[in-house]
């Protein structure tokens, strides 16, 4: 039974679990696991403890001979994207996603931007728990560089995947006081949307609302969408791998319907393939996928990336709130998904209710 890693990396209270001491060991173990030479990218969310954990994990990586590229404060999709694009050996995201502000966490990514699977996490955990990670001599220590344009490069890459909008779509974006505050509103405005952003000031106490973008936490967003006659509402969690949709009447769009829509779009273009989803989703997805000649494969919650690694022909991998489009990248990306929803509205000429009908 795993003592450290859960369904999404390591998460927990900074006094009792995700301490600087643990972060140091994670960095050293990851460096040792990867052969004590190479390059790792490190990013973090805006929790009050994140810079502290960043310093500790960086020290561990340096002690193991790895060069560390720091992208600083950034959403998780930016870290995964840059890890792949800059051909890093691995990436480390410091985030506790939708956990309370008392917590923090560490999530490791492969050179393709995919979350570590359980076998890789078990290897790291064994090293951490037994202290079998190796350091390097003074003349082989890693070095630190800082990247200042990581978010801008990500925005440009998302923009390059779509055409200019033909109509001005009004979007209300709820950033939950998290890392998407500096990315999603900027991206949507540059796509040509009229954007009203709420909870878009960075605050590690997350005062705007609880971080999980569930229906009970999005009443304010729903009210503002109705009151401003917006076309759509978009909500994120703390680090931007999750997405929730509010329709033009202020109603929460069920997660299964969001997954089904993305599956439908993918299969319409690719004609066949696997759609990977978690066991807590409904057969509404199967109904859509079967009609379009695809096949649904279910896996346990939090492990859709495990099945994705086994089935590279998958056209989509998704669980509630989290969409992975393999044609874009092998990570959950709520920001990229938001851009695609806006494009679907623009291309179809429909409103949200009609788009999901």
KAPENOR-V316001 format. One record per pair of residues at least 24 apart in sequence whose C-alpha atoms are under 7 Angstrom apart, sorted by the first residue. I is the first residue (numbers start at 1). J is the second residue. Records with the same first field share a line. If there is no record, write none. Layout:
I = J + J
//
This chain:
4 = 125
5 = 121
7 = 302 + 303
8 = 107 + 302
9 = 106 + 107
10 = 105 + 106 + 107
11 = 96 + 103 + 104 + 105 + 106
12 = 103 + 104 + 105
13 = 102 + 103 + 104
14 = 102 + 103 + 104
18 = 104 + 105
20 = 52 + 53 + 56
23 = 53 + 56 + 57
24 = 56 + 57 + 59 + 60
25 = 60 + 128
26 = 57 + 60 + 128
27 = 57 + 58 + 60 + 61
28 = 60 + 61 + 63 + 64 + 133
29 = 124 + 127 + 128 + 133
30 = 124
31 = 61 + 64 + 65 + 66
32 = 64 + 133 + 134
36 = 64 + 65 + 66
37 = 65 + 66
38 = 66 + 67 + 89
39 = 66 + 67 + 68 + 88 + 89
40 = 66 + 67 + 68 + 69 + 88 + 89 + 90 + 91
41 = 68 + 69 + 70 + 83 + 88 + 90 + 91 + 92
42 = 68 + 69 + 70 + 71 + 91 + 92 + 93
43 = 70 + 71 + 72 + 73 + 74 + 79 + 92 + 93 + 94
44 = 72 + 73 + 74 + 93 + 94 + 95
45 = 73 + 74 + 75 + 94 + 95 + 179 + 239
46 = 73 + 178 + 179 + 202 + 203 + 204
47 = 101 + 204
48 = 204
50 = 94
54 = 94
62 = 141 + 142 + 143
63 = 135 + 136 + 141 + 142
64 = 134 + 135 + 136 + 141
65 = 136 + 140 + 141 + 142
66 = 141 + 142
67 = 142 + 143 + 144
68 = 143 + 144 + 145
69 = 144 + 145 + 146 + 147
70 = 145 + 146 + 147
71 = 146 + 147 + 148 + 150
74 = 151 + 179
75 = 179 + 180 + 239 + 240
76 = 239 + 240 + 241
77 = 240 + 241 + 331 + 332 + 333
78 = 150 + 151 + 154
80 = 109 + 113 + 331
81 = 113
82 = 150
83 = 111 + 113
84 = 111 + 112 + 113
87 = 111
95 = 239
97 = 237 + 238 + 239
98 = 211 + 212 + 237 + 238
101 = 204 + 205
113 = 330 + 331
114 = 330 + 331
115 = 305
117 = 306
151 = 183
155 = 187
158 = 336
164 = 191
165 = 191 + 192 + 346
166 = 346
167 = 346
168 = 192 + 193 + 194
169 = 193 + 194 + 231
170 = 194 + 195 + 230 + 231 + 232
171 = 195 + 196 + 230 + 231 + 232 + 233
172 = 196 + 197 + 225 + 230 + 232 + 233 + 234
173 = 197 + 198 + 233 + 234 + 235
174 = 198 + 199 + 200 + 221 + 234 + 235 + 236
175 = 199 + 200 + 235 + 236
176 = 200 + 206 + 208 + 209 + 211 + 236 + 237 + 238
177 = 201 + 202 + 203 + 206 + 208
178 = 202 + 203 + 238 + 239
179 = 238 + 239 + 240
180 = 239 + 240
184 = 335
188 = 339
211 = 237 + 238
212 = 237
213 = 237 + 244
215 = 252
222 = 246 + 250 + 251
223 = 250
225 = 250
226 = 250
231 = 351
232 = 352
234 = 338
236 = 334
240 = 333 + 334 + 335
241 = 322 + 332 + 333 + 334
242 = 321 + 322 + 333 + 334
243 = 321 + 322 + 334
244 = 321
247 = 352 + 353
248 = 352
255 = 320 + 321
256 = 281 + 282 + 285 + 320
257 = 356
259 = 318
260 = 285 + 288
261 = 356
263 = 289 + 316
264 = 288 + 289
266 = 315
267 = 292 + 294
273 = 313 + 314 + 315
274 = 313 + 314 + 315
275 = 314 + 315 + 316 + 317
276 = 304 + 314 + 316 + 317 + 318
277 = 304 + 317 + 318 + 319
278 = 304 + 319
//
